[in-house]
Amino acid sequence: MAEGKVEYTEDNIRSLDWKEHIRMRPGMYIGKLGDGSSSDDGIYVLVKEVVDNSIDEFVMGNGKKNLCKDKWR
């Protein structure tokens, strides 16, 4: 092996539990981690996904009311 080169083996691989991998790499799941100033920031992606999913569930008959509240107003 060449000097200064690190050997990468199966022993270097670590399995993460379902929560740990999300905490370590949130950008993989929600996209760009911004400050909320851009429409493609991860927070807006999450909000859109929650609203879209709740509408889908309502349309499929899973509930009688679809309520989204803004707790800051």
PyMOL Python script that loads the backbone (N, CA, C, O; Angstrom):
from pymol import cmd

cmd.read_pdbstr("""\
ATOM      1  N   MET A   1       0.845  -1.178   0.000  1.00  0.00           N
ATOM      2  CA  MET A   1       0.000   0.000   0.000  1.00  0.00           C
ATOM      3  C   MET A   1       0.891   1.242   0.000  1.00  0.00           C
ATOM      4  O   MET A   1       1.919   1.276   0.676  1.00  0.00           O
ATOM      5  N   ALA A   2       0.492   2.257  -0.759  1.00  0.00           N
ATOM      6  CA  ALA A   2       1.259   3.487  -0.857  1.00  0.00           C
ATOM      7  C   ALA A   2       1.234   4.237   0.469  1.00  0.00           C
ATOM      8  O   ALA A   2       0.261   4.174   1.220  1.00  0.00           O
ATOM      9  N   GLU A   3       2.308   4.935   0.733  1.00  0.00           N
ATOM     10  CA  GLU A   3       2.401   5.690   1.982  1.00  0.00           C
ATOM     11  C   GLU A   3       1.413   6.853   1.982  1.00  0.00           C
ATOM     12  O   GLU A   3       1.264   7.542   0.973  1.00  0.00           O
ATOM     13  N   GLY A   4       0.739   7.074   3.108  1.00  0.00           N
ATOM     14  CA  GLY A   4      -0.240   8.144   3.233  1.00  0.00           C
ATOM     15  C   GLY A   4      -1.629   7.754   2.758  1.00  0.00           C
ATOM     16  O   GLY A   4      -2.572   8.535   2.876  1.00  0.00           O
ATOM     17  N   LYS A   5      -1.753   6.563   2.227  1.00  0.00           N
ATOM     18  CA  LYS A   5      -3.058   6.104   1.748  1.00  0.00           C
ATOM     19  C   LYS A   5      -3.718   5.268   2.843  1.00  0.00           C
ATOM     20  O   LYS A   5      -3.093   4.374   3.414  1.00  0.00           O
ATOM     21  N   VAL A   6      -4.975   5.561   3.128  1.00  0.00           N
ATOM     22  CA  VAL A   6      -5.706   4.860   4.180  1.00  0.00           C
ATOM     23  C   VAL A   6      -6.418   3.663   3.563  1.00  0.00           C
ATOM     24  O   VAL A   6      -7.046   3.766   2.510  1.00  0.00           O
ATOM     25  N   GLU A   7      -6.307   2.537   4.236  1.00  0.00           N
ATOM     26  CA  GLU A   7      -7.003   1.340   3.756  1.00  0.00           C
ATOM     27  C   GLU A   7      -8.439   1.360   4.279  1.00  0.00           C
ATOM     28  O   GLU A   7      -8.679   1.539   5.473  1.00  0.00           O
ATOM     29  N   TYR A   8      -9.374   1.176   3.372  1.00  0.00           N
ATOM     30  CA  TYR A   8     -10.785   1.180   3.706  1.00  0.00           C
ATOM     31  C   TYR A   8     -11.296  -0.242   3.582  1.00  0.00           C
ATOM     32  O   TYR A   8     -11.272  -0.829   2.500  1.00  0.00           O
ATOM     33  N   THR A   9     -11.759  -0.791   4.697  1.00  0.00           N
ATOM     34  CA  THR A   9     -12.234  -2.179   4.701  1.00  0.00           C
ATOM     35  C   THR A   9     -13.660  -2.244   5.228  1.00  0.00           C
ATOM     36  O   THR A   9     -14.255  -1.234   5.603  1.00  0.00           O
ATOM     37  N   GLU A  10     -14.181  -3.446   5.244  1.00  0.00           N
ATOM     38  CA  GLU A  10     -15.520  -3.687   5.766  1.00  0.00           C
ATOM     39  C   GLU A  10     -15.633  -3.283   7.241  1.00  0.00           C
ATOM     40  O   GLU A  10     -16.717  -2.937   7.709  1.00  0.00           O
ATOM     41  N   ASP A  11     -14.522  -3.326   7.963  1.00  0.00           N
ATOM     42  CA  ASP A  11     -14.524  -2.953   9.383  1.00  0.00           C
ATOM     43  C   ASP A  11     -14.799  -1.465   9.590  1.00  0.00           C
ATOM     44  O   ASP A  11     -15.209  -1.058  10.678  1.00  0.00           O
ATOM     45  N   ASN A  12     -14.577  -0.644   8.550  1.00  0.00           N
ATOM     46  CA  ASN A  12     -14.810   0.793   8.653  1.00  0.00           C
ATOM     47  C   ASN A  12     -16.285   1.159   8.505  1.00  0.00           C
ATOM     48  O   ASN A  12     -16.668   2.287   8.815  1.00  0.00           O
ATOM     49  N   ILE A  13     -17.114   0.238   8.042  1.00  0.00           N
ATOM     50  CA  ILE A  13     -18.524   0.514   7.812  1.00  0.00           C
ATOM     51  C   ILE A  13     -19.296   0.359   9.113  1.00  0.00           C
ATOM     52  O   ILE A  13     -19.140  -0.623   9.839  1.00  0.00           O
ATOM     53  N   ARG A  14     -20.126   1.346   9.386  1.00  0.00           N
ATOM     54  CA  ARG A  14     -20.929   1.332  10.601  1.00  0.00           C
ATOM     55  C   ARG A  14     -22.396   1.452  10.241  1.00  0.00           C
ATOM     56  O   ARG A  14     -22.768   2.327   9.459  1.00  0.00           O
ATOM     57  N   SER A  15     -23.225   0.602  10.788  1.00  0.00           N
ATOM     58  CA  SER A  15     -24.669   0.675  10.568  1.00  0.00           C
ATOM     59  C   SER A  15     -25.280   1.635  11.576  1.00  0.00           C
ATOM     60  O   SER A  15     -24.977   1.587  12.768  1.00  0.00           O
ATOM     61  N   LEU A  16     -26.144   2.504  11.077  1.00  0.00           N
ATOM     62  CA  LEU A  16     -26.809   3.473  11.934  1.00  0.00           C
ATOM     63  C   LEU A  16     -28.263   3.069  12.116  1.00  0.00           C
ATOM     64  O   LEU A  16     -28.870   2.488  11.216  1.00  0.00           O
ATOM     65  N   ASP A  17     -28.822   3.379  13.291  1.00  0.00           N
ATOM     66  CA  ASP A  17     -30.245   3.088  13.468  1.00  0.00           C
ATOM     67  C   ASP A  17     -31.068   4.099  12.671  1.00  0.00           C
ATOM     68  O   ASP A  17     -30.520   5.061  12.134  1.00  0.00           O
ATOM     69  N   TRP A  18     -32.360   3.887  12.596  1.00  0.00           N
ATOM     70  CA  TRP A  18     -33.207   4.681  11.709  1.00  0.00           C
ATOM     71  C   TRP A  18     -33.240   6.159  12.068  1.00  0.00           C
ATOM     72  O   TRP A  18     -33.442   6.991  11.185  1.00  0.00           O
ATOM     73  N   LYS A  19     -33.047   6.513  13.336  1.00  0.00           N
ATOM     74  CA  LYS A  19     -33.053   7.925  13.720  1.00  0.00           C
ATOM     75  C   LYS A  19     -31.683   8.565  13.532  1.00  0.00           C
ATOM     76  O   LYS A  19     -31.572   9.723  13.130  1.00  0.00           O
ATOM     77  N   GLU A  20     -30.654   7.801  13.826  1.00  0.00           N
ATOM     78  CA  GLU A  20     -29.302   8.350  13.797  1.00  0.00           C
ATOM     79  C   GLU A  20     -28.882   8.813  12.403  1.00  0.00           C
ATOM     80  O   GLU A  20     -28.250   9.861  12.269  1.00  0.00           O
ATOM     81  N   HIS A  21     -29.220   8.059  11.378  1.00  0.00           N
ATOM     82  CA  HIS A  21     -28.799   8.464  10.042  1.00  0.00           C
ATOM     83  C   HIS A  21     -29.522   9.725   9.579  1.00  0.00           C
ATOM     84  O   HIS A  21     -28.959  10.500   8.806  1.00  0.00           O
ATOM     85  N   ILE A  22     -30.751   9.948  10.031  1.00  0.00           N
ATOM     86  CA  ILE A  22     -31.477  11.167   9.683  1.00  0.00           C
ATOM     87  C   ILE A  22     -30.859  12.362  10.398  1.00  0.00           C
ATOM     88  O   ILE A  22     -30.717  13.434   9.810  1.00  0.00           O
ATOM     89  N   ARG A  23     -30.493  12.183  11.661  1.00  0.00           N
ATOM     90  CA  ARG A  23     -29.876  13.272  12.420  1.00  0.00           C
ATOM     91  C   ARG A  23     -28.509  13.649  11.864  1.00  0.00           C
ATOM     92  O   ARG A  23     -28.132  14.821  11.879  1.00  0.00           O
ATOM     93  N   MET A  24     -27.772  12.664  11.378  1.00  0.00           N
ATOM     94  CA  MET A  24     -26.429  12.936  10.866  1.00  0.00           C
ATOM     95  C   MET A  24     -26.441  13.572   9.476  1.00  0.00           C
ATOM     96  O   MET A  24     -25.561  14.371   9.158  1.00  0.00           O
ATOM     97  N   ARG A  25     -27.435  13.226   8.641  1.00  0.00           N
ATOM     98  CA  ARG A  25     -27.495  13.722   7.265  1.00  0.00           C
ATOM     99  C   ARG A  25     -28.898  14.206   6.901  1.00  0.00           C
ATOM    100  O   ARG A  25     -29.514  13.652   5.991  1.00  0.00           O
ATOM    101  N   PRO A  26     -29.420  15.226   7.590  1.00  0.00           N
ATOM    102  CA  PRO A  26     -30.792  15.663   7.306  1.00  0.00           C
ATOM    103  C   PRO A  26     -30.977  16.183   5.886  1.00  0.00           C
ATOM    104  O   PRO A  26     -32.074  16.085   5.335  1.00  0.00           O
ATOM    105  N   GLY A  27     -29.945  16.724   5.294  1.00  0.00           N
ATOM    106  CA  GLY A  27     -30.044  17.245   3.941  1.00  0.00           C
ATOM    107  C   GLY A  27     -30.403  16.193   2.916  1.00  0.00           C
ATOM    108  O   GLY A  27     -30.944  16.518   1.859  1.00  0.00           O
ATOM    109  N   MET A  28     -30.111  14.932   3.208  1.00  0.00           N
ATOM    110  CA  MET A  28     -30.464  13.844   2.302  1.00  0.00           C
ATOM    111  C   MET A  28     -31.981  13.678   2.223  1.00  0.00           C
ATOM    112  O   MET A  28     -32.500  13.175   1.226  1.00  0.00           O
ATOM    113  N   TYR A  29     -32.679  14.091   3.251  1.00  0.00           N
ATOM    114  CA  TYR A  29     -34.116  13.849   3.335  1.00  0.00           C
ATOM    115  C   TYR A  29     -34.950  15.092   3.082  1.00  0.00           C
ATOM    116  O   TYR A  29     -36.057  14.995   2.553  1.00  0.00           O
ATOM    117  N   ILE A  30     -34.441  16.252   3.449  1.00  0.00           N
ATOM    118  CA  ILE A  30     -35.249  17.463   3.290  1.00  0.00           C
ATOM    119  C   ILE A  30     -34.642  18.457   2.320  1.00  0.00           C
ATOM    120  O   ILE A  30     -35.220  19.521   2.100  1.00  0.00           O
ATOM    121  N   GLY A  31     -33.508  18.151   1.739  1.00  0.00           N
ATOM    122  CA  GLY A  31     -32.906  19.061   0.773  1.00  0.00           C
ATOM    123  C   GLY A  31     -32.032  20.106   1.425  1.00  0.00           C
ATOM    124  O   GLY A  31     -31.424  19.866   2.468  1.00  0.00           O
ATOM    125  N   LYS A  32     -31.977  21.259   0.807  1.00  0.00           N
ATOM    126  CA  LYS A  32     -31.076  22.331   1.231  1.00  0.00           C
ATOM    127  C   LYS A  32     -31.420  22.824   2.634  1.00  0.00           C
ATOM    128  O   LYS A  32     -32.573  23.137   2.930  1.00  0.00           O
ATOM    129  N   LEU A  33     -30.420  22.887   3.478  1.00  0.00           N
ATOM    130  CA  LEU A  33     -30.615  23.408   4.828  1.00  0.00           C
ATOM    131  C   LEU A  33     -30.286  24.894   4.811  1.00  0.00           C
ATOM    132  O   LEU A  33     -29.123  25.280   4.928  1.00  0.00           O
ATOM    133  N   GLY A  34     -31.303  25.716   4.666  1.00  0.00           N
ATOM    134  CA  GLY A  34     -31.096  27.156   4.594  1.00  0.00           C
ATOM    135  C   GLY A  34     -31.663  27.856   5.806  1.00  0.00           C
ATOM    136  O   GLY A  34     -31.991  27.237   6.819  1.00  0.00           O
ATOM    137  N   ASP A  35     -31.768  29.162   5.675  1.00  0.00           N
ATOM    138  CA  ASP A  35     -32.280  29.977   6.782  1.00  0.00           C
ATOM    139  C   ASP A  35     -33.747  30.364   6.605  1.00  0.00           C
ATOM    140  O   ASP A  35     -34.272  31.172   7.371  1.00  0.00           O
ATOM    141  N   GLY A  36     -34.411  29.793   5.598  1.00  0.00           N
ATOM    142  CA  GLY A  36     -35.814  30.087   5.358  1.00  0.00           C
ATOM    143  C   GLY A  36     -36.039  31.236   4.403  1.00  0.00           C
ATOM    144  O   GLY A  36     -37.183  31.614   4.152  1.00  0.00           O
ATOM    145  N   SER A  37     -34.970  31.800   3.862  1.00  0.00           N
ATOM    146  CA  SER A  37     -35.118  32.951   2.969  1.00  0.00           C
ATOM    147  C   SER A  37     -35.397  32.552   1.519  1.00  0.00           C
ATOM    148  O   SER A  37     -35.781  33.395   0.708  1.00  0.00           O
ATOM    149  N   SER A  38     -35.209  31.283   1.193  1.00  0.00           N
ATOM    150  CA  SER A  38     -35.409  30.818  -0.176  1.00  0.00           C
ATOM    151  C   SER A  38     -36.539  29.782  -0.207  1.00  0.00           C
ATOM    152  O   SER A  38     -36.723  29.024   0.745  1.00  0.00           O
ATOM    153  N   SER A  39     -37.286  29.761  -1.306  1.00  0.00           N
ATOM    154  CA  SER A  39     -38.432  28.846  -1.387  1.00  0.00           C
ATOM    155  C   SER A  39     -38.032  27.384  -1.482  1.00  0.00           C
ATOM    156  O   SER A  39     -38.877  26.511  -1.285  1.00  0.00           O
ATOM    157  N   ASP A  40     -36.771  27.089  -1.776  1.00  0.00           N
ATOM    158  CA  ASP A  40     -36.343  25.686  -1.846  1.00  0.00           C
ATOM    159  C   ASP A  40     -35.592  25.241  -0.590  1.00  0.00           C
ATOM    160  O   ASP A  40     -34.953  24.189  -0.591  1.00  0.00           O
ATOM    161  N   ASP A  41     -35.665  26.033   0.477  1.00  0.00           N
ATOM    162  CA  ASP A  41     -35.066  25.630   1.749  1.00  0.00           C
ATOM    163  C   ASP A  41     -35.815  24.427   2.303  1.00  0.00           C
ATOM    164  O   ASP A  41     -37.014  24.264   2.073  1.00  0.00           O
ATOM    165  N   GLY A  42     -35.103  23.602   3.023  1.00  0.00           N
ATOM    166  CA  GLY A  42     -35.658  22.359   3.536  1.00  0.00           C
ATOM    167  C   GLY A  42     -36.922  22.511   4.358  1.00  0.00           C
ATOM    168  O   GLY A  42     -37.794  21.644   4.309  1.00  0.00           O
ATOM    169  N   ILE A  43     -37.040  23.596   5.115  1.00  0.00           N
ATOM    170  CA  ILE A  43     -38.220  23.770   5.955  1.00  0.00           C
ATOM    171  C   ILE A  43     -39.482  23.872   5.109  1.00  0.00           C
ATOM    172  O   ILE A  43     -40.523  23.336   5.487  1.00  0.00           O
ATOM    173  N   TYR A  44     -39.402  24.553   3.972  1.00  0.00           N
ATOM    174  CA  TYR A  44     -40.561  24.676   3.089  1.00  0.00           C
ATOM    175  C   TYR A  44     -40.868  23.356   2.395  1.00  0.00           C
ATOM    176  O   TYR A  44     -42.030  23.038   2.141  1.00  0.00           O
ATOM    177  N   VAL A  45     -39.837  22.596   2.093  1.00  0.00           N
ATOM    178  CA  VAL A  45     -40.031  21.274   1.511  1.00  0.00           C
ATOM    179  C   VAL A  45     -40.779  20.387   2.500  1.00  0.00           C
ATOM    180  O   VAL A  45     -41.688  19.654   2.110  1.00  0.00           O
ATOM    181  N   LEU A  46     -40.402  20.450   3.779  1.00  0.00           N
ATOM    182  CA  LEU A  46     -41.087  19.661   4.810  1.00  0.00           C
ATOM    183  C   LEU A  46     -42.541  20.082   4.971  1.00  0.00           C
ATOM    184  O   LEU A  46     -43.425  19.230   5.056  1.00  0.00           O
ATOM    185  N   VAL A  47     -42.796  21.371   5.013  1.00  0.00           N
ATOM    186  CA  VAL A  47     -44.160  21.862   5.172  1.00  0.00           C
ATOM    187  C   VAL A  47     -45.013  21.421   3.986  1.00  0.00           C
ATOM    188  O   VAL A  47     -46.133  20.948   4.174  1.00  0.00           O
ATOM    189  N   LYS A  48     -44.500  21.570   2.777  1.00  0.00           N
ATOM    190  CA  LYS A  48     -45.234  21.157   1.583  1.00  0.00           C
ATOM    191  C   LYS A  48     -45.534  19.661   1.636  1.00  0.00           C
ATOM    192  O   LYS A  48     -46.637  19.240   1.288  1.00  0.00           O
ATOM    193  N   GLU A  49     -44.570  18.862   2.066  1.00  0.00           N
ATOM    194  CA  GLU A  49     -44.762  17.412   2.136  1.00  0.00           C
ATOM    195  C   GLU A  49     -45.843  17.041   3.151  1.00  0.00           C
ATOM    196  O   GLU A  49     -46.670  16.168   2.885  1.00  0.00           O
ATOM    197  N   VAL A  50     -45.840  17.692   4.299  1.00  0.00           N
ATOM    198  CA  VAL A  50     -46.858  17.420   5.327  1.00  0.00           C
ATOM    199  C   VAL A  50     -48.242  17.792   4.822  1.00  0.00           C
ATOM    200  O   VAL A  50     -49.191  17.026   4.990  1.00  0.00           O
ATOM    201  N   VAL A  51     -48.365  18.970   4.201  1.00  0.00           N
ATOM    202  CA  VAL A  51     -49.670  19.404   3.679  1.00  0.00           C
ATOM    203  C   VAL A  51     -50.124  18.476   2.557  1.00  0.00           C
ATOM    204  O   VAL A  51     -51.281  18.056   2.537  1.00  0.00           O
ATOM    205  N   ASP A  52     -49.230  18.150   1.624  1.00  0.00           N
ATOM    206  CA  ASP A  52     -49.589  17.239   0.523  1.00  0.00           C
ATOM    207  C   ASP A  52     -50.054  15.886   1.052  1.00  0.00           C
ATOM    208  O   ASP A  52     -51.061  15.353   0.585  1.00  0.00           O
ATOM    209  N   ASN A  53     -49.338  15.332   2.012  1.00  0.00           N
ATOM    210  CA  ASN A  53     -49.715  14.028   2.568  1.00  0.00           C
ATOM    211  C   ASN A  53     -51.051  14.088   3.299  1.00  0.00           C
ATOM    212  O   ASN A  53     -51.858  13.164   3.197  1.00  0.00           O
ATOM    213  N   SER A  54     -51.285  15.166   4.031  1.00  0.00           N
ATOM    214  CA  SER A  54     -52.555  15.262   4.759  1.00  0.00           C
ATOM    215  C   SER A  54     -53.725  15.413   3.786  1.00  0.00           C
ATOM    216  O   SER A  54     -54.800  14.868   4.035  1.00  0.00           O
ATOM    217  N   ILE A  55     -53.539  16.130   2.698  1.00  0.00           N
ATOM    218  CA  ILE A  55     -54.596  16.250   1.686  1.00  0.00           C
ATOM    219  C   ILE A  55     -54.849  14.896   1.036  1.00  0.00           C
ATOM    220  O   ILE A  55     -56.002  14.511   0.844  1.00  0.00           O
ATOM    221  N   ASP A  56     -53.790  14.172   0.697  1.00  0.00           N
ATOM    222  CA  ASP A  56     -53.938  12.839   0.107  1.00  0.00           C
ATOM    223  C   ASP A  56     -54.730  11.908   1.023  1.00  0.00           C
ATOM    224  O   ASP A  56     -55.618  11.186   0.571  1.00  0.00           O
ATOM    225  N   GLU A  57     -54.399  11.933   2.315  1.00  0.00           N
ATOM    226  CA  GLU A  57     -55.104  11.083   3.273  1.00  0.00           C
ATOM    227  C   GLU A  57     -56.579  11.469   3.362  1.00  0.00           C
ATOM    228  O   GLU A  57     -57.448  10.601   3.437  1.00  0.00           O
ATOM    229  N   PHE A  58     -56.855  12.759   3.353  1.00  0.00           N
ATOM    230  CA  PHE A  58     -58.245  13.235   3.422  1.00  0.00           C
ATOM    231  C   PHE A  58     -59.020  12.797   2.179  1.00  0.00           C
ATOM    232  O   PHE A  58     -60.151  12.322   2.286  1.00  0.00           O
ATOM    233  N   VAL A  59     -58.420  12.954   1.019  1.00  0.00           N
ATOM    234  CA  VAL A  59     -59.074  12.583  -0.238  1.00  0.00           C
ATOM    235  C   VAL A  59     -59.362  11.087  -0.277  1.00  0.00           C
ATOM    236  O   VAL A  59     -60.364  10.665  -0.855  1.00  0.00           O
ATOM    237  N   MET A  60     -58.494  10.283   0.331  1.00  0.00           N
ATOM    238  CA  MET A  60     -58.697   8.834   0.349  1.00  0.00           C
ATOM    239  C   MET A  60     -59.708   8.408   1.417  1.00  0.00           C
ATOM    240  O   MET A  60     -59.975   7.217   1.573  1.00  0.00           O
ATOM    241  N   GLY A  61     -60.274   9.375   2.155  1.00  0.00           N
ATOM    242  CA  GLY A  61     -61.322   9.064   3.116  1.00  0.00           C
ATOM    243  C   GLY A  61     -60.836   8.806   4.523  1.00  0.00           C
ATOM    244  O   GLY A  61     -61.595   8.313   5.357  1.00  0.00           O
ATOM    245  N   ASN A  62     -59.597   9.126   4.801  1.00  0.00           N
ATOM    246  CA  ASN A  62     -59.048   8.905   6.148  1.00  0.00           C
ATOM    247  C   ASN A  62     -59.179  10.168   6.991  1.00  0.00           C
ATOM    248  O   ASN A  62     -58.188  10.835   7.291  1.00  0.00           O
ATOM    249  N   GLY A  63     -60.386  10.481   7.361  1.00  0.00           N
ATOM    250  CA  GLY A  63     -60.631  11.641   8.205  1.00  0.00           C
ATOM    251  C   GLY A  63     -61.781  12.473   7.679  1.00  0.00           C
ATOM    252  O   GLY A  63     -62.150  12.387   6.507  1.00  0.00           O
ATOM    253  N   LYS A  64     -62.345  13.285   8.569  1.00  0.00           N
ATOM    254  CA  LYS A  64     -63.463  14.142   8.197  1.00  0.00           C
ATOM    255  C   LYS A  64     -63.045  15.600   8.110  1.00  0.00           C
ATOM    256  O   LYS A  64     -63.777  16.429   7.568  1.00  0.00           O
ATOM    257  N   LYS A  65     -61.872  15.914   8.640  1.00  0.00           N
ATOM    258  CA  LYS A  65     -61.422  17.294   8.691  1.00  0.00           C
ATOM    259  C   LYS A  65     -59.911  17.325   8.483  1.00  0.00           C
ATOM    260  O   LYS A  65     -59.189  16.462   8.982  1.00  0.00           O
ATOM    261  N   ASN A  66     -59.442  18.323   7.745  1.00  0.00           N
ATOM    262  CA  ASN A  66     -58.009  18.513   7.553  1.00  0.00           C
ATOM    263  C   ASN A  66     -57.665  19.869   8.147  1.00  0.00           C
ATOM    264  O   ASN A  66     -58.005  20.904   7.574  1.00  0.00           O
ATOM    265  N   LEU A  67     -57.000  19.869   9.281  1.00  0.00           N
ATOM    266  CA  LEU A  67     -56.748  21.100  10.017  1.00  0.00           C
ATOM    267  C   LEU A  67     -55.254  21.357  10.102  1.00  0.00           C
ATOM    268  O   LEU A  67     -54.508  20.535  10.633  1.00  0.00           O
ATOM    269  N   CYS A  68     -54.817  22.493   9.582  1.00  0.00           N
ATOM    270  CA  CYS A  68     -53.414  22.926   9.703  1.00  0.00           C
ATOM    271  C   CYS A  68     -53.417  24.247  10.430  1.00  0.00           C
ATOM    272  O   CYS A  68     -54.078  25.195  10.005  1.00  0.00           O
ATOM    273  N   LYS A  69     -52.682  24.319  11.528  1.00  0.00           N
ATOM    274  CA  LYS A  69     -52.635  25.540  12.326  1.00  0.00           C
ATOM    275  C   LYS A  69     -51.242  26.154  12.294  1.00  0.00           C
ATOM    276  O   LYS A  69     -50.229  25.456  12.258  1.00  0.00           O
ATOM    277  N   ASP A  70     -51.229  27.473  12.310  1.00  0.00           N
ATOM    278  CA  ASP A  70     -49.992  28.219  12.433  1.00  0.00           C
ATOM    279  C   ASP A  70     -49.937  28.726  13.874  1.00  0.00           C
ATOM    280  O   ASP A  70     -50.642  29.674  14.221  1.00  0.00           O
ATOM    281  N   LYS A  71     -49.124  28.117  14.700  1.00  0.00           N
ATOM    282  CA  LYS A  71     -49.133  28.463  16.121  1.00  0.00           C
ATOM    283  C   LYS A  71     -48.467  29.812  16.426  1.00  0.00           C
ATOM    284  O   LYS A  71     -48.529  30.289  17.558  1.00  0.00           O
ATOM    285  N   TRP A  72     -47.832  30.425  15.421  1.00  0.00           N
ATOM    286  CA  TRP A  72     -47.136  31.692  15.671  1.00  0.00           C
ATOM    287  C   TRP A  72     -48.017  32.897  15.406  1.00  0.00           C
ATOM    288  O   TRP A  72     -47.573  34.027  15.610  1.00  0.00           O
ATOM    289  N   ARG A  73     -49.232  32.704  14.966  1.00  0.00           N
ATOM    290  CA  ARG A  73     -50.114  33.833  14.698  1.00  0.00           C
ATOM    291  C   ARG A  73     -51.207  33.911  15.721  1.00  0.00           C
ATOM    292  O   ARG A  73     -52.050  34.805  15.656  1.00  0.00           O
TER     293      ARG A  73
END
""", "prot")
cmd.dss("prot")
cmd.show_as("cartoon", "prot")
cmd.util.cbc("prot")
cmd.orient("prot")
